[in-house]
Amino acid sequence: EVQLVESGGGLVQVGGSLRLSCAASGFTFGHYAIGWFRQAPGKEREVVSCINNSGRSTYYLDSVKGRFTISRDNAKNTVYLQMNSLKPEDTAVYYCAAKFGFGILPLGARQYDYWGQGTQVTVSS
């Protein structure tokens, strides 16, 4: 059974940090790109960051560049999203998703094969 399980969300003050984790099972993790998406109430789901299957290539939404860092540990089947200098506009449910492919950085939600259930991130001002 394919599973993507996010953890690490919570309530944090402006300027604080959180590290999200996405633990994968049920598929060959090293053959998949992983994306982090977020969805705020009343807004469309947007890609925040993604990392290719090897971890050598990454993408960041402009508004999180310099604040968020994506990384992966293929030995642990886990992807991380380190979020620093958090802002109220970062408040959303954060999802991780997996897309089969080598060397790719898919940016569209519809491209992804598997999704986690999401974890809430709330930044208070």
Disulfide bonds with the S-S distance in Angstrom:
Cys22-Cys96 2.10
